[in-house]
Amino acid sequence: MSTSAYYKNPKMLQRLHEGPLGIHVDLFAKQLLKEGHCRQSAWRNLHVVCDFSHWLARKGLNLHELDERTVEQYLKFRVRYRHPFLSDRATLNRLLTVLRETNAIAPIPPRMLGPLDQIEEDYYRYLIQERGLARVSVSRHLPTVRQFLREVCPQGRRCISRLVAADITKFVERHAHDHGPRSAQMMCWTLRAFTRYLQYRGNISANLSNSVPTVRRWKLASLPTHLQPKQIERVLGACDRQNPIGLRDYAVLMLLARLGLRANEISQLTLDDLDWQSGQLTVQGKGGQRALLPLPVDVGAAIADYLQRSRPRSDSRRVFLRDLAPHVGFASSSAISVIARTALTRAGIDDVRRKGAHLFRHSLATQLLRAGASLMQIGQVLRHENMDSTRIYAKVDIRALRTLALPWPGGLQ
């Protein structure tokens, strides 16, 4: 029995197997073992499931009546009469997943979509399947689309067919100042793409993308923030490589600093992407494109050290895993950004405008430029599709730019 891995007391083992969930508790305990939960975490999970099973028995409910609504009712009871943990909901959601995998309870019923939800869902699928956008990119478009539909087209497709340019202009005027200029620009980009999609689907006949106003923002107006080589070495040296988290974070920072990978590229990296024999690394880049990169010796050594000494046991093929159970890959690229920000703070680097994973990418490009690399070569290393993305680094070499400056009329004042 899997529960015996956590409990030895016969009375407790008997109590765990009582109630409607009793016949499945060993399967749940097996899942906890698989996910790598420590004894204390497993005890907390099993206690919640045990109490839930007894609550179901007192209510006269069986497995066929178990779903998300039943869980909500129990959680309300637990708030009133028990000492709930923040992890209780996650525990019960994990239980539902285990029960559904064995067909012990009914599958999740299909969600009934309203008119606006259906339009949003269709657009989501279009961006993923036909345009090839990454899910993280799509998630940045949807809030604007959702807000636009609920404010301008509350009645769904019938209302969309009557859209005019003034509706879009007024929406932009209402929300252009909700955030900064960059966010306003992204809102306009989303609206242009969405109106083109509506015309493509035949929901509107006119091309309304031209009616979306332009938010003025000076292109290439600022210098890219970057770190000096000594600062990068200080960040790397501040990692405690004597503990598992430090080994993982050091390997992540090496990929950021030496290869200039994006946060999402690191979070999605799998064991199959590492070719140790040829010393190469396959990266899933923007737009679903895959790139083959050389794996430097020091970067490979950092990853190998993490895999051999620190990576938790897991069925996941992701290279970098959560340190706490369940030991799975990171949910999003934000975890990589958190690792980068924490490392910068730990190294005492506070004189940068933006702390994050992209700072290391900017720093690598700046180092390459000062070492004599051309903008085309830098663009190839960073895998930019458009040279405009690389052009901003032309402003970093201040000494070279001074030679291009014209003398001030009348000399220095």
PEGIFEN-V268290 format. One record per residue. SS is DSSP state (a for helix, b for strand, c for the rest). OMEGA is omega in degrees with one decimal (999 if undefined). Layout:
# PEGIFEN-V268290
[[SS:OMEGA] [SS:OMEGA]]
This chain:
# PEGIFEN-V268290
[[c:-179.3] [a:179.8] [a:179.8] [a:175.6] [a:-178.1] [c:-176.8] [c:175.7] [c:-178.2] [c:-178.0] [a:-179.4] [a:178.9] [a:177.9] [a:178.2] [a:-178.8] [a:179.3] [a:-175.1] [c:176.9] [c:177.5] [c:-176.7] [c:-177.9] [c:-173.8] [a:-177.4] [a:-178.3] [a:-174.3] [a:177.6] [a:177.7] [a:177.7] [a:178.0] [a:177.4] [a:177.3] [a:177.8] [a:176.6] [a:-179.0] [a:-178.3] [a:175.2] [c:179.3] [c:174.6] [c:-175.8] [a:-177.8] [a:178.9] [a:179.3] [a:177.4] [a:-178.6] [a:178.5] [a:-176.3] [a:176.8] [a:179.4] [a:179.9] [a:178.5] [a:-179.9] [a:177.8] [a:-179.9] [a:178.3] [a:176.5] [a:177.1] [a:179.9] [a:179.6] [a:179.1] [a:-178.0] [c:-178.7] [c:176.1] [c:-175.7] [a:-177.5] [a:-179.3] [a:-175.9] [c:175.6] [c:-177.2] [a:179.4] [a:177.2] [a:178.2] [a:178.9] [a:178.7] [a:-179.7] [a:179.9] [a:176.1] [a:175.9] [a:-177.2] [a:178.2] [a:-175.7] [a:-169.0] [a:-179.5] [c:174.9] [c:-172.1] [c:172.3] [c:175.7] [c:-176.1] [c:-175.9] [a:-179.0] [a:178.8] [a:178.5] [a:-177.6] [a:174.2] [a:175.7] [a:178.4] [a:179.1] [a:179.2] [a:179.7] [a:-179.0] [a:179.8] [a:178.0] [a:178.9] [c:-179.7] [c:178.5] [c:176.5] [c:-177.4] [c:177.0] [c:178.8] [c:178.7] [c:179.3] [c:-178.3] [c:178.1] [c:-176.5] [c:172.4] [c:-178.2] [a:-179.2] [a:177.8] [a:-179.5] [a:177.4] [a:179.1] [a:179.6] [a:178.8] [a:-179.9] [a:177.6] [a:-179.7] [a:179.1] [a:-179.1] [a:-179.0] [a:-169.8] [a:-174.8] [a:-179.7] [c:177.1] [c:179.7] [c:174.9] [c:-177.7] [a:179.4] [a:177.1] [a:179.7] [a:-178.4] [a:177.8] [a:179.7] [a:-168.5] [a:179.6] [a:178.1] [a:179.8] [a:-178.9] [a:-179.7] [a:179.8] [a:-178.5] [a:-176.4] [a:179.4] [a:-171.0] [a:-175.1] [c:-176.1] [c:-177.2] [c:175.8] [c:-172.3] [a:179.9] [a:179.0] [a:-179.4] [a:-178.2] [c:180.0] [c:179.2] [c:174.3] [c:-176.1] [a:-177.8] [a:179.1] [a:-178.7] [a:-179.1] [a:-179.8] [a:178.4] [a:179.6] [a:179.5] [a:179.8] [a:-169.1] [a:-177.6] [c:-176.7] [c:177.9] [c:-179.6] [c:-178.3] [c:-179.4] [a:-179.6] [a:179.4] [a:178.0] [a:176.4] [a:-180.0] [a:176.0] [a:179.5] [a:176.9] [a:179.8] [a:-178.7] [a:177.0] [a:179.7] [a:-177.4] [a:179.0] [a:174.6] [a:177.2] [a:179.6] [a:177.2] [a:179.1] [a:179.7] [a:179.6] [c:178.1] [c:174.6] [c:-177.6] [c:-177.1] [c:175.7] [c:-177.2] [a:-178.5] [a:179.6] [a:-178.7] [a:178.5] [c:-178.0] [c:177.3] [c:177.3] [c:-177.1] [c:176.3] [c:-174.5] [c:-178.5] [c:178.6] [c:-175.6] [c:-176.8] [c:176.9] [c:176.2] [c:177.3] [c:-178.6] [c:177.3] [c:173.3] [c:179.5] [a:179.4] [a:178.9] [a:178.4] [a:178.3] [a:178.2] [a:177.8] [a:-179.7] [a:-178.5] [a:-178.8] [c:178.5] [c:177.0] [c:-175.5] [c:175.2] [c:177.4] [c:-174.0] [a:-178.1] [a:178.5] [a:177.2] [a:178.6] [a:-177.9] [a:178.9] [a:178.8] [a:177.5] [a:-178.7] [a:176.6] [a:176.9] [a:178.1] [a:-172.2] [a:-173.9] [a:-177.9] [a:178.7] [c:-179.3] [c:174.1] [c:-178.4] [a:-178.6] [a:179.7] [a:179.0] [a:-178.2] [a:-178.3] [c:-176.7] [c:-179.9] [b:178.3] [a:179.5] [a:179.8] [a:-178.1] [b:176.4] [b:-174.6] [c:-175.4] [c:-179.3] [c:179.7] [c:-178.6] [b:-176.6] [b:176.8] [b:-176.0] [b:174.8] [b:-174.9] [c:-179.3] [a:176.6] [a:178.8] [a:-179.3] [c:179.0] [b:-178.2] [b:178.5] [b:-175.8] [b:173.4] [b:179.0] [c:-179.4] [c:-175.7] [a:-177.1] [a:177.3] [a:178.3] [a:179.1] [a:179.1] [a:179.4] [a:179.9] [a:178.6] [a:178.3] [a:-177.8] [a:-175.6] [a:-170.5] [a:-166.0] [c:-173.1] [c:179.9] [c:174.7] [c:-176.4] [c:174.2] [c:-179.0] [c:178.1] [c:176.7] [b:178.8] [c:-175.3] [c:-175.0] [b:171.5] [c:178.8] [c:177.6] [c:178.2] [c:-0.6] [c:-178.0] [c:179.4] [c:177.9] [b:179.2] [c:-178.7] [c:-179.0] [c:-179.5] [c:-178.5] [a:178.5] [a:178.0] [a:177.9] [a:177.9] [a:177.8] [a:-179.7] [a:-179.4] [a:179.7] [a:-179.9] [a:178.8] [a:178.3] [a:-179.9] [a:179.8] [c:177.7] [c:179.6] [c:-176.7] [c:-175.3] [c:177.2] [c:-175.6] [c:-176.8] [c:176.3] [c:178.9] [c:-177.1] [c:-175.7] [a:178.3] [a:179.9] [a:176.8] [a:176.2] [a:-177.8] [a:178.3] [a:179.2] [a:179.4] [a:178.1] [a:179.4] [a:-179.8] [a:-178.6] [a:176.5] [c:176.0] [c:179.2] [c:177.9] [c:178.3] [a:178.5] [a:178.8] [a:178.0] [a:177.9] [a:178.3] [a:178.9] [a:-178.4] [a:178.2] [c:175.0] [c:176.6] [c:-176.3] [c:179.7] [c:177.7] [a:179.2] [a:-178.2] [a:-171.3] [a:-178.3] [a:-177.6] [a:176.6] [a:-178.1] [a:-175.9] [c:-177.4] [c:-175.1] [a:-178.2] [a:179.3] [a:179.9] [a:-179.8] [a:-179.9] [c:-179.6] [c:-175.3] [c:177.7] [c:179.4] [c:179.3] [c:-177.9] [c:178.6] [c:178.7] [c:-178.9] [c:178.3] [c:999]]
